[in-house]
Amino acid sequence: METFHVEPREDGDKLIVQYGAMKELRAWIQDKKFFVETQSDLGVKDESIILDTNKKFRDFLEESTGYTAKERLKMAKKEVSSESG
């Protein structure tokens, strides 16, 4: 969670940060899968804060997974199609 330049707090096996337009980001690994939950702060109206938060979130996901947004989307689509078929 170095991307956000804030120290995460721990809640059991989950790491939690608050940054910019995110009220909370929770990240953890379970059954060899990486999970991330976010909660937006809808009170943030400053566009520069929102854009910075979005960029840092994308950077965090890429650093954490090793995959770009395009690659993650492709993998997610593949996962959904294999579950439904």
Backbone as XML, in Angstrom:
<?xml version="1.0"?>
<chain id="A" units="angstrom">
  <residue number="1" name="MET">
    <atom name="N" x="0.826" y="-1.187" z="0.000"/>
    <atom name="CA" x="0.000" y="0.000" z="0.000"/>
    <atom name="C" x="0.872" y="1.254" z="0.000"/>
  </residue>
  <residue number="2" name="GLU">
    <atom name="N" x="2.100" y="1.066" z="-0.423"/>
    <atom name="CA" x="3.027" y="2.183" z="-0.505"/>
    <atom name="C" x="2.573" y="3.231" z="-1.514"/>
  </residue>
  <residue number="3" name="THR">
    <atom name="N" x="1.777" y="2.822" z="-2.479"/>
    <atom name="CA" x="1.286" y="3.728" z="-3.516"/>
    <atom name="C" x="0.607" y="4.953" z="-2.927"/>
  </residue>
  <residue number="4" name="PHE">
    <atom name="N" x="-0.104" y="4.770" z="-1.833"/>
    <atom name="CA" x="-0.892" y="5.852" z="-1.244"/>
    <atom name="C" x="-0.086" y="6.706" z="-0.257"/>
  </residue>
  <residue number="5" name="HIS">
    <atom name="N" x="1.123" y="6.279" z="0.067"/>
    <atom name="CA" x="1.993" y="7.009" z="0.999"/>
    <atom name="C" x="1.334" y="7.227" z="2.358"/>
  </residue>
  <residue number="6" name="VAL">
    <atom name="N" x="0.544" y="6.243" z="2.783"/>
    <atom name="CA" x="-0.036" y="6.254" z="4.130"/>
    <atom name="C" x="0.181" y="4.873" z="4.732"/>
  </residue>
  <residue number="7" name="GLU">
    <atom name="N" x="0.294" y="4.833" z="6.022"/>
    <atom name="CA" x="0.494" y="3.569" z="6.727"/>
    <atom name="C" x="-0.846" y="2.845" z="6.858"/>
  </residue>
  <residue number="8" name="PRO">
    <atom name="N" x="-0.943" y="1.612" z="6.362"/>
    <atom name="CA" x="-2.205" y="0.882" z="6.510"/>
    <atom name="C" x="-2.407" y="0.428" z="7.946"/>
  </residue>
  <residue number="9" name="ARG">
    <atom name="N" x="-3.660" y="0.260" z="8.308"/>
    <atom name="CA" x="-3.951" y="-0.352" z="9.603"/>
    <atom name="C" x="-4.428" y="-1.773" z="9.324"/>
  </residue>
  <residue number="10" name="GLU">
    <atom name="N" x="-4.267" y="-2.615" z="10.295"/>
    <atom name="CA" x="-4.623" y="-4.021" z="10.129"/>
    <atom name="C" x="-5.920" y="-4.339" z="10.850"/>
  </residue>
  <residue number="11" name="ASP">
    <atom name="N" x="-6.737" y="-5.160" z="10.194"/>
    <atom name="CA" x="-7.963" y="-5.674" z="10.785"/>
    <atom name="C" x="-7.977" y="-7.162" z="10.476"/>
  </residue>
  <residue number="12" name="GLY">
    <atom name="N" x="-7.436" y="-7.949" z="11.377"/>
    <atom name="CA" x="-7.283" y="-9.376" z="11.106"/>
    <atom name="C" x="-6.297" y="-9.567" z="9.971"/>
  </residue>
  <residue number="13" name="ASP">
    <atom name="N" x="-6.740" y="-10.236" z="8.915"/>
    <atom name="CA" x="-5.866" y="-10.478" z="7.772"/>
    <atom name="C" x="-6.010" y="-9.416" z="6.689"/>
  </residue>
  <residue number="14" name="LYS">
    <atom name="N" x="-6.751" y="-8.355" z="6.960"/>
    <atom name="CA" x="-6.987" y="-7.300" z="5.972"/>
    <atom name="C" x="-6.161" y="-6.056" z="6.289"/>
  </residue>
  <residue number="15" name="LEU">
    <atom name="N" x="-5.662" y="-5.425" z="5.224"/>
    <atom name="CA" x="-4.992" y="-4.137" z="5.350"/>
    <atom name="C" x="-5.974" y="-3.065" z="4.901"/>
  </residue>
  <residue number="16" name="ILE">
    <atom name="N" x="-6.021" y="-1.964" z="5.640"/>
    <atom name="CA" x="-7.000" y="-0.915" z="5.380"/>
    <atom name="C" x="-6.296" y="0.429" z="5.282"/>
  </residue>
  <residue number="17" name="VAL">
    <atom name="N" x="-6.656" y="1.202" z="4.248"/>
    <atom name="CA" x="-6.154" y="2.574" z="4.128"/>
    <atom name="C" x="-7.318" y="3.496" z="3.802"/>
  </residue>
  <residue number="18" name="GLN">
    <atom name="N" x="-7.114" y="4.750" z="4.153"/>
    <atom name="CA" x="-8.023" y="5.815" z="3.747"/>
    <atom name="C" x="-7.176" y="6.794" z="2.959"/>
  </residue>
  <residue number="19" name="TYR">
    <atom name="N" x="-7.687" y="7.198" z="1.791"/>
    <atom name="CA" x="-6.908" y="8.106" z="0.956"/>
    <atom name="C" x="-7.843" y="8.891" z="0.042"/>
  </residue>
  <residue number="20" name="GLY">
    <atom name="N" x="-7.616" y="10.184" z="-0.038"/>
    <atom name="CA" x="-8.322" y="11.030" z="-0.994"/>
    <atom name="C" x="-9.819" y="10.824" z="-0.992"/>
  </residue>
  <residue number="21" name="ALA">
    <atom name="N" x="-10.349" y="10.419" z="-2.135"/>
    <atom name="CA" x="-11.790" y="10.232" z="-2.299"/>
    <atom name="C" x="-12.246" y="8.825" z="-1.908"/>
  </residue>
  <residue number="22" name="MET">
    <atom name="N" x="-11.351" y="8.059" z="-1.268"/>
    <atom name="CA" x="-11.728" y="6.738" z="-0.774"/>
    <atom name="C" x="-11.888" y="6.808" z="0.731"/>
  </residue>
  <residue number="23" name="LYS">
    <atom name="N" x="-13.098" y="6.522" z="1.173"/>
    <atom name="CA" x="-13.320" y="6.425" z="2.611"/>
    <atom name="C" x="-12.507" y="5.282" z="3.176"/>
  </residue>
  <residue number="24" name="GLU">
    <atom name="N" x="-12.459" y="4.197" z="2.383"/>
    <atom name="CA" x="-11.751" y="3.023" z="2.861"/>
    <atom name="C" x="-11.413" y="2.099" z="1.703"/>
  </residue>
  <residue number="25" name="LEU">
    <atom name="N" x="-10.226" y="1.521" z="1.764"/>
    <atom name="CA" x="-9.814" y="0.464" z="0.855"/>
    <atom name="C" x="-9.339" y="-0.683" z="1.730"/>
  </residue>
  <residue number="26" name="ARG">
    <atom name="N" x="-9.922" y="-1.857" z="1.510"/>
    <atom name="CA" x="-9.529" y="-3.067" z="2.247"/>
    <atom name="C" x="-8.938" y="-4.042" z="1.238"/>
  </residue>
  <residue number="27" name="ALA">
    <atom name="N" x="-7.792" y="-4.618" z="1.580"/>
    <atom name="CA" x="-7.147" y="-5.586" z="0.696"/>
    <atom name="C" x="-6.714" y="-6.795" z="1.510"/>
  </residue>
  <residue number="28" name="TRP">
    <atom name="N" x="-6.887" y="-7.986" z="0.919"/>
    <atom name="CA" x="-6.475" y="-9.216" z="1.589"/>
    <atom name="C" x="-6.340" y="-10.344" z="0.577"/>
  </residue>
  <residue number="29" name="ILE">
    <atom name="N" x="-5.682" y="-11.392" z="1.003"/>
    <atom name="CA" x="-5.520" y="-12.586" z="0.182"/>
    <atom name="C" x="-6.263" y="-13.727" z="0.874"/>
  </residue>
  <residue number="30" name="GLN">
    <atom name="N" x="-7.060" y="-14.439" z="0.072"/>
    <atom name="CA" x="-7.842" y="-15.564" z="0.590"/>
    <atom name="C" x="-7.896" y="-16.633" z="-0.489"/>
  </residue>
  <residue number="31" name="ASP">
    <atom name="N" x="-7.592" y="-17.855" z="-0.129"/>
    <atom name="CA" x="-7.598" y="-18.974" z="-1.084"/>
    <atom name="C" x="-6.788" y="-18.657" z="-2.341"/>
  </residue>
  <residue number="32" name="LYS">
    <atom name="N" x="-5.617" y="-18.055" z="-2.137"/>
    <atom name="CA" x="-4.683" y="-17.707" z="-3.210"/>
    <atom name="C" x="-5.244" y="-16.667" z="-4.180"/>
  </residue>
  <residue number="33" name="LYS">
    <atom name="N" x="-6.269" y="-15.937" z="-3.761"/>
    <atom name="CA" x="-6.833" y="-14.861" z="-4.583"/>
    <atom name="C" x="-6.693" y="-13.545" z="-3.844"/>
  </residue>
  <residue number="34" name="PHE">
    <atom name="N" x="-6.480" y="-12.482" z="-4.608"/>
    <atom name="CA" x="-6.315" y="-11.137" z="-4.070"/>
    <atom name="C" x="-7.658" y="-10.419" z="-4.133"/>
  </residue>
  <residue number="35" name="PHE">
    <atom name="N" x="-8.123" y="-9.913" z="-2.994"/>
    <atom name="CA" x="-9.397" y="-9.214" z="-2.911"/>
    <atom name="C" x="-9.184" y="-7.758" z="-2.524"/>
  </residue>
  <residue number="36" name="VAL">
    <atom name="N" x="-9.982" y="-6.886" z="-3.103"/>
    <atom name="CA" x="-9.951" y="-5.464" z="-2.769"/>
    <atom name="C" x="-11.385" y="-4.965" z="-2.707"/>
  </residue>
  <residue number="37" name="GLU">
    <atom name="N" x="-11.725" y="-4.292" z="-1.621"/>
    <atom name="CA" x="-13.026" y="-3.636" z="-1.478"/>
    <atom name="C" x="-12.760" y="-2.155" z="-1.256"/>
  </residue>
  <residue number="38" name="THR">
    <atom name="N" x="-13.552" y="-1.318" z="-1.892"/>
    <atom name="CA" x="-13.396" y="0.118" z="-1.673"/>
    <atom name="C" x="-14.741" y="0.738" z="-1.327"/>
  </residue>
  <residue number="39" name="GLN">
    <atom name="N" x="-14.665" y="1.826" z="-0.612"/>
    <atom name="CA" x="-15.848" y="2.622" z="-0.294"/>
    <atom name="C" x="-15.482" y="4.069" z="-0.597"/>
  </residue>
  <residue number="40" name="SER">
    <atom name="N" x="-16.231" y="4.697" z="-1.499"/>
    <atom name="CA" x="-15.951" y="6.071" z="-1.904"/>
    <atom name="C" x="-16.469" y="7.067" z="-0.886"/>
  </residue>
  <residue number="41" name="ASP">
    <atom name="N" x="-15.774" y="8.191" z="-0.811"/>
    <atom name="CA" x="-16.236" y="9.317" z="-0.006"/>
    <atom name="C" x="-16.999" y="10.236" z="-0.950"/>
  </residue>
  <residue number="42" name="LEU">
    <atom name="N" x="-18.310" y="10.117" z="-0.970"/>
    <atom name="CA" x="-19.145" y="10.868" z="-1.912"/>
    <atom name="C" x="-19.181" y="12.356" z="-1.614"/>
  </residue>
  <residue number="43" name="GLY">
    <atom name="N" x="-18.650" y="12.759" z="-0.471"/>
    <atom name="CA" x="-18.604" y="14.169" z="-0.120"/>
    <atom name="C" x="-17.467" y="14.923" z="-0.784"/>
  </residue>
  <residue number="44" name="VAL">
    <atom name="N" x="-16.513" y="14.193" z="-1.367"/>
    <atom name="CA" x="-15.375" y="14.849" z="-2.027"/>
    <atom name="C" x="-15.838" y="15.373" z="-3.378"/>
  </residue>
  <residue number="45" name="LYS">
    <atom name="N" x="-15.716" y="16.674" z="-3.579"/>
    <atom name="CA" x="-16.154" y="17.305" z="-4.827"/>
    <atom name="C" x="-14.981" y="17.829" z="-5.657"/>
  </residue>
  <residue number="46" name="ASP">
    <atom name="N" x="-13.791" y="17.921" z="-5.047"/>
    <atom name="CA" x="-12.615" y="18.453" z="-5.719"/>
    <atom name="C" x="-12.146" y="17.460" z="-6.785"/>
  </residue>
  <residue number="47" name="GLU">
    <atom name="N" x="-12.244" y="17.854" z="-8.050"/>
    <atom name="CA" x="-11.925" y="16.963" z="-9.156"/>
    <atom name="C" x="-10.467" y="16.503" z="-9.125"/>
  </residue>
  <residue number="48" name="SER">
    <atom name="N" x="-9.559" y="17.357" z="-8.691"/>
    <atom name="CA" x="-8.142" y="16.959" z="-8.650"/>
    <atom name="C" x="-7.918" y="15.851" z="-7.616"/>
  </residue>
  <residue number="49" name="ILE">
    <atom name="N" x="-8.633" y="15.888" z="-6.510"/>
    <atom name="CA" x="-8.532" y="14.827" z="-5.498"/>
    <atom name="C" x="-9.107" y="13.529" z="-6.050"/>
  </residue>
  <residue number="50" name="ILE">
    <atom name="N" x="-10.229" y="13.622" z="-6.738"/>
    <atom name="CA" x="-10.862" y="12.432" z="-7.317"/>
    <atom name="C" x="-9.962" y="11.800" z="-8.368"/>
  </residue>
  <residue number="51" name="LEU">
    <atom name="N" x="-9.393" y="12.616" z="-9.259"/>
    <atom name="CA" x="-8.518" y="12.097" z="-10.304"/>
    <atom name="C" x="-7.254" y="11.472" z="-9.707"/>
  </residue>
  <residue number="52" name="ASP">
    <atom name="N" x="-6.673" y="12.125" z="-8.698"/>
    <atom name="CA" x="-5.481" y="11.587" z="-8.037"/>
    <atom name="C" x="-5.796" y="10.251" z="-7.367"/>
  </residue>
  <residue number="53" name="THR">
    <atom name="N" x="-6.934" y="10.176" z="-6.696"/>
    <atom name="CA" x="-7.337" y="8.932" z="-6.032"/>
    <atom name="C" x="-7.506" y="7.809" z="-7.045"/>
  </residue>
  <residue number="54" name="ASN">
    <atom name="N" x="-8.167" y="8.099" z="-8.159"/>
    <atom name="CA" x="-8.364" y="7.085" z="-9.201"/>
    <atom name="C" x="-7.035" y="6.604" z="-9.769"/>
  </residue>
  <residue number="55" name="LYS">
    <atom name="N" x="-6.110" y="7.530" z="-10.019"/>
    <atom name="CA" x="-4.804" y="7.153" z="-10.557"/>
    <atom name="C" x="-4.043" y="6.288" z="-9.561"/>
  </residue>
  <residue number="56" name="LYS">
    <atom name="N" x="-4.033" y="6.688" z="-8.314"/>
    <atom name="CA" x="-3.316" y="5.911" z="-7.297"/>
    <atom name="C" x="-3.942" y="4.529" z="-7.127"/>
  </residue>
  <residue number="57" name="PHE">
    <atom name="N" x="-5.269" y="4.446" z="-7.213"/>
    <atom name="CA" x="-5.947" y="3.156" z="-7.100"/>
    <atom name="C" x="-5.542" y="2.242" z="-8.259"/>
  </residue>
  <residue number="58" name="ARG">
    <atom name="N" x="-5.531" y="2.774" z="-9.489"/>
    <atom name="CA" x="-5.101" y="1.972" z="-10.645"/>
    <atom name="C" x="-3.647" y="1.531" z="-10.485"/>
  </residue>
  <residue number="59" name="ASP">
    <atom name="N" x="-2.793" y="2.453" z="-10.030"/>
    <atom name="CA" x="-1.384" y="2.112" z="-9.804"/>
    <atom name="C" x="-1.250" y="1.023" z="-8.741"/>
  </residue>
  <residue number="60" name="PHE">
    <atom name="N" x="-2.026" y="1.142" z="-7.668"/>
    <atom name="CA" x="-2.020" y="0.139" z="-6.596"/>
    <atom name="C" x="-2.386" y="-1.237" z="-7.140"/>
  </residue>
  <residue number="61" name="LEU">
    <atom name="N" x="-3.455" y="-1.305" z="-7.936"/>
    <atom name="CA" x="-3.882" y="-2.590" z="-8.489"/>
    <atom name="C" x="-2.818" y="-3.182" z="-9.414"/>
  </residue>
  <residue number="62" name="GLU">
    <atom name="N" x="-2.196" y="-2.330" z="-10.238"/>
    <atom name="CA" x="-1.168" y="-2.833" z="-11.144"/>
    <atom name="C" x="0.058" y="-3.326" z="-10.365"/>
  </residue>
  <residue number="63" name="GLU">
    <atom name="N" x="0.476" y="-2.570" z="-9.364"/>
    <atom name="CA" x="1.617" y="-2.993" z="-8.552"/>
    <atom name="C" x="1.310" y="-4.260" z="-7.757"/>
  </residue>
  <residue number="64" name="SER">
    <atom name="N" x="0.088" y="-4.382" z="-7.281"/>
    <atom name="CA" x="-0.296" y="-5.527" z="-6.446"/>
    <atom name="C" x="-0.469" y="-6.804" z="-7.255"/>
  </residue>
  <residue number="65" name="THR">
    <atom name="N" x="-0.985" y="-6.663" z="-8.470"/>
    <atom name="CA" x="-1.287" y="-7.847" z="-9.275"/>
    <atom name="C" x="-0.263" y="-8.126" z="-10.365"/>
  </residue>
  <residue number="66" name="GLY">
    <atom name="N" x="0.448" y="-7.083" z="-10.792"/>
    <atom name="CA" x="1.376" y="-7.239" z="-11.913"/>
    <atom name="C" x="0.690" y="-7.155" z="-13.264"/>
  </residue>
  <residue number="67" name="TYR">
    <atom name="N" x="-0.600" y="-6.818" z="-13.251"/>
    <atom name="CA" x="-1.376" y="-6.731" z="-14.490"/>
    <atom name="C" x="-1.908" y="-5.316" z="-14.698"/>
  </residue>
  <residue number="68" name="THR">
    <atom name="N" x="-1.948" y="-4.895" z="-15.962"/>
    <atom name="CA" x="-2.532" y="-3.604" z="-16.293"/>
    <atom name="C" x="-4.051" y="-3.701" z="-16.198"/>
  </residue>
  <residue number="69" name="ALA">
    <atom name="N" x="-4.718" y="-2.554" z="-16.265"/>
    <atom name="CA" x="-6.190" y="-2.539" z="-16.228"/>
    <atom name="C" x="-6.755" y="-3.365" z="-17.377"/>
  </residue>
  <residue number="70" name="LYS">
    <atom name="N" x="-6.171" y="-3.245" z="-18.550"/>
    <atom name="CA" x="-6.645" y="-3.992" z="-19.718"/>
    <atom name="C" x="-6.486" y="-5.499" z="-19.496"/>
  </residue>
  <residue number="71" name="GLU">
    <atom name="N" x="-5.352" y="-5.907" z="-18.921"/>
    <atom name="CA" x="-5.128" y="-7.331" z="-18.655"/>
    <atom name="C" x="-6.065" y="-7.846" z="-17.574"/>
  </residue>
  <residue number="72" name="ARG">
    <atom name="N" x="-6.322" y="-7.041" z="-16.533"/>
    <atom name="CA" x="-7.249" y="-7.454" z="-15.468"/>
    <atom name="C" x="-8.663" y="-7.610" z="-16.012"/>
  </residue>
  <residue number="73" name="LEU">
    <atom name="N" x="-9.082" y="-6.712" z="-16.900"/>
    <atom name="CA" x="-10.412" y="-6.806" z="-17.505"/>
    <atom name="C" x="-10.537" y="-8.090" z="-18.323"/>
  </residue>
  <residue number="74" name="LYS">
    <atom name="N" x="-9.508" y="-8.388" z="-19.101"/>
    <atom name="CA" x="-9.518" y="-9.605" z="-19.919"/>
    <atom name="C" x="-9.628" y="-10.843" z="-19.037"/>
  </residue>
  <residue number="75" name="MET">
    <atom name="N" x="-8.876" y="-10.864" z="-17.926"/>
    <atom name="CA" x="-8.922" y="-12.006" z="-17.011"/>
    <atom name="C" x="-10.284" y="-12.118" z="-16.328"/>
  </residue>
  <residue number="76" name="ALA">
    <atom name="N" x="-10.867" y="-10.984" z="-15.963"/>
    <atom name="CA" x="-12.177" y="-10.997" z="-15.307"/>
    <atom name="C" x="-13.246" y="-11.527" z="-16.262"/>
  </residue>
  <residue number="77" name="LYS">
    <atom name="N" x="-13.189" y="-11.093" z="-17.507"/>
    <atom name="CA" x="-14.158" y="-11.587" z="-18.504"/>
    <atom name="C" x="-14.015" y="-13.089" z="-18.697"/>
  </residue>
  <residue number="78" name="LYS">
    <atom name="N" x="-12.771" y="-13.551" z="-18.721"/>
    <atom name="CA" x="-12.521" y="-14.980" z="-18.885"/>
    <atom name="C" x="-13.075" y="-15.754" z="-17.691"/>
  </residue>
  <residue number="79" name="GLU">
    <atom name="N" x="-12.874" y="-15.224" z="-16.491"/>
    <atom name="CA" x="-13.375" y="-15.870" z="-15.259"/>
    <atom name="C" x="-14.895" y="-15.950" z="-15.267"/>
  </residue>
  <residue number="80" name="VAL">
    <atom name="N" x="-15.559" y="-14.872" z="-15.666"/>
    <atom name="CA" x="-17.021" y="-14.843" z="-15.707"/>
    <atom name="C" x="-17.546" y="-15.831" z="-16.748"/>
  </residue>
  <residue number="81" name="SER">
    <atom name="N" x="-16.931" y="-15.873" z="-17.916"/>
    <atom name="CA" x="-17.422" y="-16.780" z="-18.962"/>
    <atom name="C" x="-17.210" y="-18.242" z="-18.584"/>
  </residue>
  <residue number="82" name="SER">
    <atom name="N" x="-16.131" y="-18.537" z="-17.844"/>
    <atom name="CA" x="-15.907" y="-19.931" z="-17.432"/>
    <atom name="C" x="-16.865" y="-20.350" z="-16.322"/>
  </residue>
  <residue number="83" name="GLU">
    <atom name="N" x="-17.302" y="-19.396" z="-15.499"/>
    <atom name="CA" x="-18.257" y="-19.711" z="-14.434"/>
    <atom name="C" x="-19.659" y="-19.910" z="-14.972"/>
  </residue>
  <residue number="84" name="SER">
    <atom name="N" x="-20.009" y="-19.200" z="-16.037"/>
    <atom name="CA" x="-21.369" y="-19.272" z="-16.558"/>
    <atom name="C" x="-21.526" y="-20.377" z="-17.605"/>
  </residue>
  <residue number="85" name="GLY">
    <atom name="N" x="-20.428" y="-20.925" z="-18.074"/>
    <atom name="CA" x="-20.530" y="-21.916" z="-19.137"/>
    <atom name="C" x="-20.248" y="-23.254" z="-18.664"/>
  </residue>
</chain>
